[in-house]
Amino acid sequence: MRVGTFFHIPDSPTDVERIWHDATPLPSSVLPVWARGEPPDTYRQVQTHRPPMRTEGEAAAYCSEIGELHTAGLIIDTDLAGDGRHRVYVAAPSRWSIGIYIGDSPFDLKPPKGVRNPVLTREDVSDVTAAVVADPFMLRVSDTWFMFFELFNWKANKGEIGLATSCDGMNWAYQQIVIAERFHLSYPYVFEWMNEYYLIPESHQAGSVRLYKATHFPTEWSFVGTLLEGPYFVDTSLIYHDQRWWLFTEANPERKHDTLHLYYADALSGPWRPHATRPAIARNARTSRPAGRVIVNGGRLFRYAQSCVPTYGTEVRALEVTTLCTSSYREREIDRSPVLAPTGVGWNADGMHHIDPHR
């Protein structure tokens, strides 16, 4: 068995750059600003609704948050460290890209010979100025591979769902944006069910988990219903297993990436019921946030999780779901975990946080 798997990583050396600035008088509190609608080399300062921050740690944490959201931010302080030196914090935008590994199992993967990673970058996007490409999910229909992924549209200042195609799974051609809403979209979990094609993007800014159906695959999609309503569901992943639908989603509104919730339903459209174990995982930023497709391998159920320690997007861990019923949930991390990790050099030097394995 050969397994092709797609993931994305940042190519920027750091998420947060610290610049010493002693010449210019600075304000007495921390001022967070955004750079909206411009390429990453152009900074247009727009004050946000966030109140001033009082500590150096809070400023640095906010820079990391801005970097995760694929925007650029600037934070100015006055001697928060108490050493007489002013600081300017710049949160550089994360520049994620998409690559391919292959292997004999979905847990033992290496870059293929003859293929130069990454296979898709922001420079490949031709219809808008993109900051990143990320969160790839694929389907193979007849002899063509279709990849759906997040692209961050600089002008619109939000994520949208893009499409790329391939005849061999190695060489990819960008096509177009296929889903765009007034709110941010990412993590386009695409799947086939009963000869129809569905897609569940991450849409936490809409306050819900939304289901789309292809009206003309792969380019035309229609919103068909809300699966869950709530303030913060991210990276929702699901599978039909043992005559029931199961939905995994991370749901910590404080953006700590450490709380996994589980839901189940008899039909894709619902109603979706919360699992008896609520949450399924708590206070674990290494294994809570989903990191790709839930799979069955050798008759056993596995899911991938993004390790957000020490920071968002560090590596991908694999867990076997050993007990899954409406009243109980158990999992264990496999021996080969993490299955994707930063290499320290090149295009995936700093992190790898997504996987979509296919036979």
Phi and psi in degrees as a GROMACS rama.xvg file:
@    title "Ramachandran Plot"
@    xaxis  label "Phi"
@    yaxis  label "Psi"
@TYPE xy
-109.712  133.373  ARG-2
-118.809  123.08  VAL-3
-99.2313  132.134  GLY-4
-134.092  138.275  THR-5
-113.599  145.223  PHE-6
-152.914  177.038  PHE-7
-139.877  154.984  HIS-8
-145.061  162.845  ILE-9
-88.3392  143.161  PRO-10
-105.581  2.09311  ASP-11
-81.6678  143.037  SER-12
-65.6173  -32.9598  PRO-13
-145.775  153.472  THR-14
-78.7915  -30.8915  ASP-15
-128.58  125.958  VAL-16
-110.239  130.373  GLU-17
-104.455  125.926  ARG-18
-118.504  127.406  ILE-19
-80.334  136.952  TRP-20
-144.175  105.978  HIS-21
-113.418  -11.3866  ASP-22
-83.7315  -35.309  ALA-23
-97.7164  132.66  THR-24
-59.5927  137.31  PRO-25
-119.814  157.901  LEU-26
-67.2234  168.333  PRO-27
-86.3514  -1.95991  SER-28
-139.999  169.026  SER-29
-77.6235  129.452  VAL-30
-115.146  107.274  LEU-31
-83.8521  138.423  PRO-32
-137.618  156.29  VAL-33
-104.87  158.388  TRP-34
-112.676  105.753  ALA-35
-107.535  138.396  ARG-36
67.5689  20.1279  GLY-37
-129.743  155.345  GLU-38
-58.7911  160.068  PRO-39
-63.6445  -19.0868  PRO-40
-84.8161  -4.73512  ASP-41
-114.022  123.315  THR-42
-110.167  117.578  TYR-43
-114.236  114.524  ARG-44
-80.3361  120.974  GLN-45
-131.101  118.707  VAL-46
-67.8176  137.055  GLN-47
-93.3163  176.145  THR-48
-80.0949  -8.86384  HIS-49
-69.1921  135.831  ARG-50
-69.7275  162.285  PRO-51
-57.2165  146.113  PRO-52
-100.185  150.413  MET-53
-108.982  -13.5479  ARG-54
-128.213  157.002  THR-55
-64.4571  -39.7623  GLU-56
-61.9634  -39.8864  GLY-57
-66.2025  -38.2932  GLU-58
-63.9257  -45.2494  ALA-59
-64.3644  -39.8618  ALA-60
-63.0303  -39.0017  ALA-61
-67.4152  -36.3416  TYR-62
-59.276  -43.3217  CYS-63
-62.0343  -40.7577  SER-64
-62.7014  -42.5082  GLU-65
-63.468  -43.8206  ILE-66
-60.5305  -38.6933  GLY-67
-63.1535  -33.7705  GLU-68
-82.4815  9.27651  LEU-69
66.59  18.7323  HIS-70
-108.607  -179.49  THR-71
-116.714  140.388  ALA-72
-137.13  158.231  GLY-73
-132.214  130.776  LEU-74
-126.996  127.75  ILE-75
-112.773  138.113  ILE-76
-133.74  174.243  ASP-77
-125.666  97.2695  THR-78
51.4046  48.424  ASP-79
-67.7076  -28.0827  LEU-80
-79.1423  -12.3964  ALA-81
77.0391  20.8637  GLY-82
-111.402  12.7312  ASP-83
79.7998  8.19127  GLY-84
-115.904  131.121  ARG-85
-78.7092  153.27  HIS-86
-134.018  145.887  ARG-87
-118.757  121.289  VAL-88
-97.9212  127.076  TYR-89
-117.76  122.159  VAL-90
-93.5584  106.203  ALA-91
-75.7928  144.979  ALA-92
-67.8574  136.732  PRO-93
-69.558  135.011  SER-94
-114.698  82.9897  ARG-95
-78.5913  150.224  TRP-96
-140.52  173.345  SER-97
-119.823  132.918  ILE-98
-134.61  -179.35  GLY-99
-132.509  136.765  ILE-100
-122.374  158.153  TYR-101
-132.847  165.286  ILE-102
-178.395  177.059  GLY-103
-85.4484  -7.16881  ASP-104
-149.72  162.527  SER-105
-74.7352  6.83483  PRO-106
-122.461  2.09538  PHE-107
-135.539  93.1885  ASP-108
-128.442  144.375  LEU-109
-143.14  158.094  LYS-110
-66.3602  138.065  PRO-111
-74.6966  148.34  PRO-112
-71.6165  142.188  LYS-113
84.7451  -0.574056  GLY-114
-119.14  129.978  VAL-115
-98.8563  112.268  ARG-116
-81.3151  148.826  ASN-117
-79.1586  153.876  PRO-118
-90.1143  -13.3989  VAL-119
-148.355  130.707  LEU-120
-131.978  175.904  THR-121
-62.7576  -27.7624  ARG-122
-67.7227  -19.1961  GLU-123
-77.162  -18.365  ASP-124
-74.1118  124.053  VAL-125
-108.998  -15.973  SER-126
-97.9707  -15.8315  ASP-127
-142.95  167.95  VAL-128
-84.1585  114.138  THR-129
-103.715  139.475  ALA-130
-84.9891  -37.7815  ALA-131
-148.751  161.953  VAL-132
-123.817  141.335  VAL-133
-160.686  172.578  ALA-134
52.2834  55.718  ASP-135
-79.0566  136.925  PRO-136
-131.173  144.588  PHE-137
-126.74  158.321  MET-138
-138.364  145.066  LEU-139
-108.686  121.459  ARG-140
-123.675  118.794  VAL-141
57.1508  -119.798  SER-142
-107.182  16.9542  ASP-143
-121.688  136.537  THR-144
-92.2315  135.05  TRP-145
-118.873  122.687  PHE-146
-111.184  125.11  MET-147
-107.885  137.88  PHE-148
-155.204  163.003  PHE-149
-79.7906  136.446  GLU-150
-125.223  135.943  LEU-151
-93.19  115.225  PHE-152
-84.2498  111.229  ASN-153
-61.7603  -43.8949  TRP-154
-65.6147  -42.0509  LYS-155
-81.2291  -15.8591  ALA-156
59.4689  43.0565  ASN-157
-162.006  161.888  LYS-158
-80.141  144.923  GLY-159
-135.761  165.259  GLU-160
-99.3083  121.673  ILE-161
-105.048  168.897  GLY-162
-132.897  135.26  LEU-163
-131.823  155.385  ALA-164
-130.034  158.452  THR-165
-154.042  146.402  SER-166
-91.0225  -21.3236  CYS-167
-125.838  -1.57619  ASP-168
78.453  -0.783678  GLY-169
-111.663  -40.0345  MET-170
-111.03  124.115  ASN-171
-120.536  146.132  TRP-172
-124.032  124.181  ALA-173
-67.9228  141.43  TYR-174
-111.192  -67.4722  GLN-175
-173.35  170.273  GLN-176
-76.047  134.002  ILE-177
-114.65  -23.8646  VAL-178
-138.64  127.029  ILE-179
-140.498  134.386  ALA-180
-125.462  179.052  GLU-181
-75.2388  -11.6842  ARG-182
-117.725  168.1  PHE-183
-67.4269  137.456  HIS-184
-127.508  144.83  LEU-185
-158.352  -174.305  SER-186
45.3525  63.033  TYR-187
-79.6771  86.9262  PRO-188
-73.392  96.5336  TYR-189
-100.288  142.835  VAL-190
-159.032  162.606  PHE-191
-106.529  138.8  GLU-192
-149.099  122.095  TRP-193
54.4094  45.8242  MET-194
64.1764  19.8539  ASN-195
-123.76  156.012  GLU-196
-109.533  131.305  TYR-197
-126.325  159.893  TYR-198
-148.842  131.079  LEU-199
-117.981  104.316  ILE-200
-86.1072  159.099  PRO-201
-73.8422  123.346  GLU-202
-140.964  47.2915  SER-203
-64.2999  -24.3333  HIS-204
-66.2441  -21.5038  GLN-205
-84.4843  -6.71667  ALA-206
71.8331  30.4408  GLY-207
-164.919  165.245  SER-208
-101.636  120.223  VAL-209
-111.898  142.759  ARG-210
-110.735  129.941  LEU-211
-116.387  152.018  TYR-212
-129.202  139.244  LYS-213
-73.2123  125.191  ALA-214
-93.6594  -25.0773  THR-215
-151.383  87.9569  HIS-216
-64.338  137.548  PHE-217
-102.694  4.39553  PRO-218
-99.1022  -17.9116  THR-219
-121.241  125.159  GLU-220
-132.894  145.403  TRP-221
-125.086  139.842  SER-222
-70.2532  127.236  PHE-223
-116.866  -11.8034  VAL-224
167.441  163.998  GLY-225
-100.778  125.878  THR-226
-86.82  -41.1812  LEU-227
-141.158  147.5  LEU-228
-118.26  134.7  GLU-229
174.557  165.434  GLY-230
-74.9996  -22.5941  PRO-231
-158.081  85.7917  TYR-232
-112.983  123.82  PHE-233
-128.206  148.637  VAL-234
52.5275  51.1092  ASP-235
-68.2848  130.805  THR-236
-132.615  139.082  SER-237
-141.187  165.543  LEU-238
-155.117  148.106  ILE-239
-95.3108  117.957  TYR-240
-147.719  130.198  HIS-241
53.8937  49.5602  ASP-242
64.3312  27.3073  GLN-243
-154.236  148.853  ARG-244
-85.9232  138.295  TRP-245
-125.881  134.368  TRP-246
-125.729  123.865  LEU-247
-107.635  133.655  PHE-248
-152.381  144.328  THR-249
-90.5165  137.443  GLU-250
-148.785  62.2982  ALA-251
-112.281  109.115  ASN-252
-64.4422  -13.6275  PRO-253
-85.8557  6.08216  GLU-254
60.2838  37.5987  ARG-255
-92.2302  -6.41338  LYS-256
58.2485  34.9453  HIS-257
-128.371  16.0891  ASP-258
-135.993  112.135  THR-259
-100.743  128.668  LEU-260
-112.569  148.617  HIS-261
-125.786  135.475  LEU-262
-131.115  160.574  TYR-263
-143.492  157.525  TYR-264
-156.804  154.084  ALA-265
-81.8778  -26.596  ASP-266
-127.685  151.272  ALA-267
-57.9691  -37.5604  LEU-268
-75.9067  -7.92735  SER-269
99.4939  -169.603  GLY-270
-72.7338  145.518  PRO-271
-95.1078  130.106  TRP-272
-111.643  140.522  ARG-273
-69.9533  141.933  PRO-274
-67.0892  153.371  HIS-275
-61.5928  -32.4331  ALA-276
-87.781  104.069  THR-277
-126.125  112.272  ARG-278
-80.6612  167.435  PRO-279
-68.7698  -36.8918  ALA-280
-137.257  135.527  ILE-281
-130.963  143.706  ALA-282
55.6335  43.5377  ARG-283
-138.815  96.8002  ASN-284
-79.4641  -2.43258  ALA-285
-86.6043  -25.8406  ARG-286
-135.716  7.74177  THR-287
-87.5816  -44.6196  SER-288
-79.1633  122.607  ARG-289
-57.7268  148.285  PRO-290
-133.561  28.2205  ALA-291
142.79  -167.078  GLY-292
-69.0456  137.819  ARG-293
-78.551  133.362  VAL-294
-131.458  159.812  ILE-295
-111.46  124.314  VAL-296
-132.827  119.103  ASN-297
63.1811  31.9879  GLY-298
78.1776  4.56807  GLY-299
-116.279  148.539  ARG-300
-95.1085  132.383  LEU-301
-133.617  151.17  PHE-302
-134.808  157.135  ARG-303
-106.46  146.708  TYR-304
-132.792  142.497  ALA-305
-87.3664  123.076  GLN-306
-81.8476  121.202  SER-307
-103.887  29.2299  CYS-308
-119.485  123.642  VAL-309
-82.2308  -9.75725  PRO-310
-146.852  167.374  THR-311
-54.5198  134.361  TYR-312
78.7929  29.9663  GLY-313
-78.7498  -52.6567  THR-314
-158.591  170.721  GLU-315
-113.866  127.334  VAL-316
-108.758  152.576  ARG-317
-117.79  134.893  ALA-318
-130.699  136.219  LEU-319
-90.1176  127.813  GLU-320
-83.0125  109.347  VAL-321
-92.2733  -26.9052  THR-322
-136.695  124.051  THR-323
-144.262  103.235  LEU-324
-147.64  176.271  CYS-325
-67.8839  -16.8291  THR-326
-111.466  -9.85382  SER-327
-148.375  146.713  SER-328
-144.291  129.266  TYR-329
-141.377  148.93  ARG-330
-148.188  162.114  GLU-331
-141.863  142.632  ARG-332
-76.04  134.671  GLU-333
-74.7263  162.859  ILE-334
-64.8238  -31.7285  ASP-335
-83.2101  0.0323075  ARG-336
-74.7827  140.982  SER-337
-74.5884  149.57  PRO-338
-94.9089  -18.3878  VAL-339
-136.578  136.103  LEU-340
-150.248  159.665  ALA-341
-62.6175  144.104  PRO-342
-93.7809  -18.3645  THR-343
88.7141  -11.2247  GLY-344
-140.549  153.912  VAL-345
72.1286  -152.933  GLY-346
-69.7374  -23.9367  TRP-347
-116.851  39.7307  ASN-348
-66.2951  -36.6539  ALA-349
-102.045  -18.9391  ASP-350
175.25  161.093  GLY-351
-144.905  125.081  MET-352
-137.2  21.621  HIS-353
-154.702  146.07  HIS-354
-149.566  137.623  ILE-355
-134.344  89.7565  ASP-356
-80.2497  139.942  PRO-357
-139.366  146.094  HIS-358
